[in-house]
Amino acid sequence: MNEELRDRVDERTPSDAGGDADVVIVGGGPAGLSAALSLGRARRRVVVIDSAEPRNRTAAHMHGVLGHDGLSPLVLLERGRAEAAGYGVRFLREAVRSASVEADGLIEVQTAAGMIRTRRLLVATGLEDALPDIPGFQEQWGRGVVVCPYCDGWEHRDDVVGIVATSPQSVHQAQLLRQWSHRVVYFENVVGEASEVELERLERRGIRVVTGPVSALRIEDGDLTGVEVGGNAVDVGVVFTGPTMRPRDELLRALGAATTESELGSWVDVDADGRTSVPGVWAVGNVVNVRANVSVSLGLGSLMAGALNADLVADDIARLAPATLVE
Ligand SMILES: Cc1cc2nc3c(=O)[nH]c(=O)nc-3n(C[C@H](O)[C@H](O)[C@H](O)COP(=O)(O)OP(=O)(O)OC[C@H]3O[C@@H](n4cnc5c(N)ncnc54)[C@H](O)[C@@H]3O)c2cc1C
């Protein structure tokens, strides 16, 4: 560790276990910060390295998080950083490009400011939502275009809710949204053609079906007002869609972490405590769990921090030379 980095990553609790940190956490979203808070409180030397692009950064409000319903997601993270910093957690704002497990078991994390050697690595880098390549989607993401009924359904109750299909599974999203509004329009958008049975079920629930490719969203004064199909616009108050979710797991894959194929693609394997197949490397949140909303990410971060600390305690004991053990 060079001088500049030492100033930013001091050793608050003395440790003879080696390395510059007990845990480096890559990713400072809800999952990473929740783990950082618990590990800081456990008097571990923790460094959070974060490129500060959380998945829900375009949303002004966050919903369904008990005690914080309606809070800005960025304010939640700001508070989390301040709380963790209060327990000695250190922060670096940058993107980690590489990490390697060394022969002595320590993990070297390369940062722009230099290299950090850590006993454990926790990857909490989240996922990326790949949106349909249709004009207006990117611009409206997190406002007029959303993904999660439990996060945004209530705000659009009884509104005209459009579902722009991204696959045949989108028909289930339309049926789900019917829970929040009786005015649901399903845009098949070619890729989400409903079967005869599905069409009958959509009709039974009063869900309108629009066929043909969606060419653009209609946006007026910065707000979404409609969906354009075949030269016509259908009025909507909001669009729900199903982006392709791609885990930001390049670090884990480069380290050789085992993966499993599912219908949602290829995901890195973790056990119930968050361990990957690479010794000393753990992962939590959306990077390994597509269903981890903010509450789940917070909970798993805390759970994993406990398991990680127990693992470090076992390592602390194992490192004691037999002569130093007291009967
Ligand atoms: C539009 C939208 C609205 C949402 N609204 C809600 C809601 O209302 N309620 C709810 O519960 N959930 C909501 N979600 C889901 C929520 O965003 C996720 O559940 C949550 O962000 C997952 O937390 P995480 O910590 O796993 O990942 P993230 O929050 O994505 O955090 C990952 C962090 O890691 C950083 N990172 C990535 N790669 C690197 C790297 N190589 N080096 C350093 N840092 C890196 C990123 O910059 C980011 O800061 C919403 C999602 C979207 C897309």
The ligand as an ORCA input file, in Angstrom:
! r2SCAN-3c Opt
* xyz 0 1
  C     -35.677      2.182    -11.757
  C     -35.578      1.304    -10.536
  C     -36.319      1.613     -9.412
  C     -36.229      0.791     -8.285
  N     -37.007      1.093     -7.205
  C     -36.940      0.303     -6.114
  C     -37.787      0.575     -4.995
  O     -38.591      1.539     -5.001
  N     -37.695     -0.269     -3.926
  C     -36.849     -1.336     -3.901
  O     -36.809     -2.057     -2.903
  N     -36.034     -1.600     -4.952
  C     -36.057     -0.814     -6.050
  N     -35.252     -1.089     -7.124
  C     -34.268     -2.176     -7.016
  C     -32.964     -1.661     -6.347
  O     -32.358     -0.715     -7.196
  C     -32.008     -2.829     -6.097
  O     -32.687     -3.792     -5.318
  C     -30.777     -2.406     -5.297
  O     -30.161     -1.306     -5.916
  C     -29.778     -3.576     -5.174
  O     -28.722     -3.181     -4.339
  P     -27.196     -3.663     -4.587
  O     -26.430     -3.097     -3.449
  O     -27.143     -5.110     -4.836
  O     -26.744     -2.969     -5.960
  P     -26.663     -1.431     -6.396
  O     -27.601     -0.601     -5.619
  O     -26.794     -1.410     -7.867
  O     -25.183     -1.001     -5.970
  C     -24.041     -1.521     -6.600
  C     -22.915     -0.499     -6.474
  O     -21.700     -1.111     -6.936
  C     -20.996     -0.182     -7.736
  N     -20.094     -0.910     -8.636
  C     -20.394     -1.727     -9.681
  N     -19.271     -2.221    -10.238
  C     -18.227     -1.692     -9.543
  C     -16.808     -1.817     -9.627
  N     -16.231     -2.602    -10.540
  N     -16.039     -1.101     -8.763
  C     -16.590     -0.320     -7.811
  N     -17.942     -0.175     -7.681
  C     -18.747     -0.855     -8.521
  C     -22.093      0.591     -8.471
  O     -21.612      1.828     -8.960
  C     -23.130      0.742     -7.339
  O     -22.886      1.906     -6.572
  C     -35.351     -0.320     -8.275
  C     -34.600     -0.623     -9.428
  C     -34.719      0.163    -10.545
  C     -33.926     -0.172    -11.768
*
